[in-house]
Amino acid sequence: MSKAINGRGARSNASGRYEADRREAYDDGWTDQDEAAAPLRTTLSPERARTIIAKNTSPDIGFDRSINPYKGCEHGCIYCYARPSHAWMGLSPGLDFESRIFFKPDAARLLEQELSKPRYVCRRIHIGGNTDPYQPVERETASTRSILEVMQRFNHPFSIITKSVLVARDADILGDMGRKGLASAFVSITTLDRKLARAMEPRASTPAKRLEAISRLADAGCPVGVGFAPVIPGLNDHELEAVLEAAQKAGATSAMYVTLRLPLEIKDLFREWLADARPERAARVMSLIRQTRGGKDYDPDWSQRMKGTGPVAELIAARFKAAVKRYGLDGPRHALDMTQFRVPGDARPQLDLFDLAS
């Protein structure tokens, strides 16, 4: 059985599904057990993108356009639904996903170009719909910060989701935009148990720090919600009410949840992690997960993939509904104002200069 690497979530680094050859680490018995394993270093690589705004048509996703400053995520959350995307680059959804990170150095310029197009129609942009915009490398690149600065200049409405206290660094922008009805934030809290969070989300902020992020954003004037996502039956579902209560006390005004999804490579990565990190619960947890997915590890049907089906999923939904009502988290979501969007007068000359330089 593969074992944990300090600060990493995945236990293995099997090749992605598009690779012709399968590659996995194998212990042939010659490794000196007393020899310390070399640490797995994070590598950060630039990606030369042509566009920055991604669009989707999924009917069960509450936004149709998004920006993801990074591919891969150093937080290492074992359940992350974005892991399979690394296979598109010939990399592993396992350890590669959390150690080989890509960023867009021209993110701000690309965003200015797209927002300045004559036919651009303003609609909410969600930041961080795939990987976390405030993962540790953001301290180095400030890519997300540069995107928010463009949003602020253009008065463009946006929402953002993270599980990092680093978001509070940008409370000046989020607070200003939030007070104008142009921004809202969600902070994801999956557990209040430090040990479970450390095992499941090894490089994300601690639960206490995420509550601090909610408080600081709320104090700055940005509407903040809490995401109890994913709900993992038999592992963290018993904390649903406690997480929502703690978030409400910190300043959250809304809440959402998503039941664990295990598409593609994630199902094997999660099972491997579960057998190593929580072996006494592994069989029970997988049984309960299948009970929310019609007896399978995962059902991709868009009409139910976010919440699941069956008695277990229905109980989670009923508990969530009661809890948000109890803690006042069931009010209407803050509608973002599309009417304030303006292309700054100095944007077009700057873009023309960039075009000439290229």
C-alpha positions in Angstrom: 0.0 0.0 0.0 1.3 3.5 -0.9 2.0 5.7 2.1 1.6 9.4 2.7 4.2 11.9 1.6 4.6 14.8 4.0 2.4 17.7 2.9 0.8 15.8 0.0 -2.7 14.3 -0.4 -2.3 11.6 -3.1 -0.5 8.4 -2.3 0.6 7.6 -5.8 1.4 9.2 -9.2 -0.1 6.8 -11.8 -0.1 7.9 -15.4 -3.1 9.8 -16.8 -5.8 8.0 -18.8 -4.6 9.3 -22.1 -1.1 7.9 -21.8 -0.2 4.8 -23.9 2.1 3.5 -21.1 1.2 3.1 -17.5 3.8 4.2 -15.0 3.6 3.7 -11.3 6.2 3.7 -8.5 7.2 0.2 -7.3 9.2 -0.8 -4.3 11.5 -3.7 -5.3 12.8 -4.2 -1.8 16.2 -2.6 -2.4 15.4 0.8 -0.9 17.0 1.5 2.4 14.1 1.8 4.8 16.2 4.1 7.0 17.0 6.4 4.1 14.9 9.5 4.1 12.9 9.9 0.9 13.7 13.0 -1.1 10.9 15.6 -0.6 8.6 16.2 -3.5 9.2 19.7 -4.7 6.6 21.9 -6.3 7.4 23.2 -9.7 5.8 26.4 -11.1 5.6 26.8 -14.9 4.2 29.6 -17.1 1.4 28.8 -19.5 1.1 31.0 -22.6 -2.6 31.2 -22.9 -4.5 33.1 -25.6 -7.7 33.6 -23.6 -8.4 33.8 -19.9 -12.2 33.5 -19.6 -13.5 29.9 -19.8 -17.1 29.2 -20.7 -19.4 26.2 -19.8 -22.9 25.2 -20.6 -23.5 22.7 -17.7 -27.0 23.2 -16.5 -26.1 22.3 -12.9 -23.4 24.9 -12.5 -24.5 28.3 -11.4 -22.2 30.3 -13.7 -21.4 30.1 -17.4 -18.0 31.8 -17.4 -15.0 31.5 -15.1 -11.3 32.3 -14.6 -8.9 29.8 -13.2 -5.5 31.4 -12.6 -3.8 28.0 -12.0 -3.8 24.5 -13.4 -3.0 22.0 -10.7 -3.4 22.8 -7.0 -0.8 22.6 -4.2 -3.4 22.3 -1.6 -3.5 18.6 -2.4 -7.1 17.9 -1.5 -7.6 14.2 -2.1 -11.2 14.6 -3.3 -10.5 17.5 -5.8 -12.7 17.1 -8.8 -10.2 19.0 -10.9 -7.5 16.3 -10.6 -8.5 14.5 -13.9 -7.7 17.7 -15.9 -4.0 17.1 -15.4 -4.3 14.1 -17.6 -5.0 16.4 -20.6 -1.4 17.6 -20.3 0.1 14.1 -20.1 0.5 14.3 -16.3 -0.8 12.3 -13.4 -3.9 13.4 -11.6 -2.1 12.1 -8.5 1.0 13.7 -7.1 1.7 15.6 -10.4 -1.6 17.5 -9.9 -0.4 18.9 -6.6 3.2 19.4 -7.3 3.3 20.6 -11.0 1.5 23.9 -11.1 0.9 26.1 -14.1 0.0 29.8 -14.1 -0.8 32.4 -16.7 1.8 35.3 -16.4 -0.3 37.4 -18.8 -3.6 36.9 -17.0 -4.3 40.6 -16.3 -3.4 41.7 -19.9 -5.5 38.9 -21.4 -8.5 39.8 -19.2 -8.2 43.5 -20.2 -8.3 42.5 -23.8 -11.4 40.3 -23.5 -13.3 42.8 -21.4 -12.5 45.6 -23.8 -13.9 43.9 -26.9 -16.7 46.0 -28.4 -19.1 43.0 -28.4 -18.3 41.9 -24.9 -21.5 41.4 -22.8 -21.0 41.7 -19.0 -22.0 38.6 -17.0 -20.8 37.4 -13.6 -17.4 35.7 -13.8 -16.6 33.1 -11.2 -12.9 32.9 -10.1 -11.6 29.6 -8.9 -14.3 27.2 -10.3 -11.7 24.5 -11.0 -8.6 25.0 -8.8 -8.0 27.3 -5.9 -7.1 30.9 -6.8 -5.3 31.3 -3.5 -3.1 28.2 -3.3 0.4 28.8 -1.8 2.1 29.8 -5.1 -0.2 32.9 -5.3 2.1 34.5 -2.7 4.8 34.3 -5.4 2.9 35.1 -8.6 0.1 37.4 -7.3 -1.8 36.2 -10.4 -5.2 36.3 -8.7 -4.5 39.7 -7.3 -3.7 41.0 -10.8 -7.1 39.6 -12.0 -9.0 41.3 -9.2 -7.3 44.6 -9.9 -8.6 44.4 -13.5 -12.1 43.5 -12.3 -12.0 46.6 -10.0 -10.9 48.9 -12.8 -13.7 47.7 -15.1 -16.3 47.5 -12.3 -16.9 44.0 -13.4 -19.0 41.7 -11.1 -17.4 38.5 -9.9 -17.6 35.7 -7.4 -14.7 33.8 -5.9 -14.3 30.6 -3.9 -11.3 29.4 -1.9 -10.2 27.5 1.1 -7.3 29.7 2.0 -6.9 32.6 4.4 -4.7 34.3 1.8 -7.9 35.6 0.3 -8.0 38.1 3.2 -4.9 39.7 1.7 -7.2 41.1 -1.0 -9.9 42.3 1.4 -9.3 45.8 0.2 -10.5 44.9 -3.3 -13.2 42.4 -2.2 -14.5 44.8 0.4 -14.7 47.7 -2.0 -16.3 45.6 -4.7 -18.6 43.9 -2.3 -20.0 47.1 -0.9 -20.8 48.2 -4.5 -22.7 45.0 -5.2 -19.9 43.8 -7.5 -18.4 40.9 -5.6 -19.2 38.0 -3.3 -17.0 35.2 -1.9 -17.3 31.7 -0.6 -14.9 30.0 1.7 -14.9 26.2 1.7 -14.8 24.4 5.1 -15.0 20.7 5.0 -14.3 20.0 8.6 -13.4 21.6 11.9 -11.2 18.7 12.8 -7.5 19.8 12.3 -6.3 16.3 12.0 -8.8 15.3 9.4 -8.2 18.6 7.5 -4.4 18.0 7.6 -4.8 14.5 6.2 -7.5 15.3 3.6 -6.3 18.8 2.5 -2.6 18.9 3.5 -1.6 22.4 2.3 -4.9 24.3 2.6 -5.4 26.7 5.5 -6.5 25.2 8.8 -10.2 25.3 9.6 -9.6 28.1 12.1 -7.9 30.2 9.5 -10.7 29.7 7.0 -13.2 31.0 9.7 -10.8 33.9 10.1 -11.0 34.6 6.4 -14.8 34.7 6.5 -14.6 37.2 9.4 -12.1 39.4 7.7 -13.9 39.5 4.4 -17.3 40.2 6.1 -15.7 43.0 8.2 -14.4 44.5 5.0 -17.9 44.6 3.5 -17.8 41.6 1.1 -20.8 39.2 1.3 -19.4 35.8 2.3 -20.9 32.3 2.2 -19.6 29.0 3.4 -19.3 25.9 1.3 -19.5 22.6 3.1 -18.1 20.8 0.2 -17.7 18.0 -0.3 -19.9 16.2 2.1 -18.4 12.7 2.6 -20.8 10.3 4.2 -19.3 8.5 7.1 -16.3 10.8 7.3 -17.3 14.5 7.7 -21.1 14.5 7.3 -21.7 14.5 11.0 -20.0 18.0 11.1 -22.5 19.7 8.8 -24.4 21.6 11.5 -21.2 22.5 13.4 -19.5 23.9 10.3 -22.5 26.0 9.4 -22.9 27.4 12.9 -19.2 28.3 13.2 -19.3 30.0 9.8 -22.4 32.0 10.6 -20.8 33.2 13.9 -17.7 34.3 11.8 -19.9 36.4 9.5 -21.1 34.1 6.7 -24.6 35.0 5.4 -25.2 32.1 3.0 -24.2 28.4 2.6 -24.0 25.7 0.0 -23.0 22.0 -0.1 -21.9 19.4 -2.6 -21.8 15.6 -2.1 -18.5 13.9 -2.8 -18.0 13.1 -6.5 -15.5 10.5 -7.7 -15.2 10.7 -11.4 -12.4 9.1 -13.5 -9.1 8.8 -11.6 -10.4 10.4 -8.4 -12.2 7.2 -7.3 -8.9 5.2 -7.2 -7.0 8.1 -5.6 -9.6 8.5 -3.0 -9.9 4.8 -2.2 -6.1 4.6 -1.9 -6.0 7.6 0.5 -8.9 6.3 2.5 -7.3 2.8 3.0 -4.2 4.5 4.3 -5.5 7.5 6.2 -8.7 6.0 7.7 -8.5 2.2 7.2 -11.0 1.5 10.0 -13.7 3.5 8.2 -12.8 2.8 4.5 -15.4 0.1 3.8 -18.2 2.0 5.6 -17.4 5.3 3.8 -17.3 3.7 0.4 -20.6 1.9 1.0 -22.3 5.1 2.0 -20.9 6.9 -1.0 -22.3 4.3 -3.3 -25.6 4.6 -1.6 -25.7 8.2 -2.8 -24.8 7.2 -6.4 -27.2 4.4 -7.2 -24.8 1.7 -6.1 -21.9 3.0 -8.1 -18.8 5.0 -7.1 -20.0 7.8 -9.3 -23.0 8.7 -11.5 -22.2 11.6 -14.0 -25.9 12.4 -14.6 -25.9 16.2 -14.4 -29.4 16.3 -12.8 -28.1 14.7 -9.6 -24.3 14.7 -9.6 -23.9 17.6 -7.2 -26.2 16.2 -4.5 -26.7 12.5 -5.1 -29.8 10.3 -4.7 -31.2 7.8 -2.3 -32.0 7.9 1.5 -28.4 8.9 2.5 -28.4 11.9 0.1 -31.9 12.8 1.1 -31.0 12.9 4.8 -28.0 15.1 4.1 -30.3 17.5 2.1 -32.9 17.6 4.9 -30.2 18.3 7.5 -28.7 21.1 5.4 -32.1 22.7 4.8 -32.9 22.7 8.5 -29.4 24.0 9.5 -29.4 26.9 7.1 -32.8 27.9 8.4 -31.7 27.6 12.0 -28.5 29.7 11.5 -30.1 32.3 9.1 -28.0 31.2 6.1 -31.0 30.6 3.9 -31.6 34.2 2.7 -31.5 35.2 -0.9 -28.1 35.2 -2.5 -26.5 38.6 -3.1 -27.3 39.6 -6.7 -24.4 41.2 -8.4 -24.9 44.4 -10.3 -24.1 44.2 -14.1 -25.0 47.8 -14.8 -21.8 49.4 -13.4 -19.4 47.7 -15.9 -17.4 50.2 -17.8 -14.3 49.9 -20.1 -11.8 52.5 -18.6 -10.8 55.2 -21.0 -7.1 54.2 -20.8 -7.7 50.5 -21.5 -7.9 50.7 -25.3 -4.6 52.7 -25.9 -2.7 50.3 -23.5 -4.1 47.3 -25.4 -3.1 48.8 -28.8 0.4 49.3 -27.5 0.6 45.6 -26.3 -0.6 44.5 -29.7 2.0 46.6 -31.5 4.7 45.2 -29.2 3.7 41.6 -30.1 
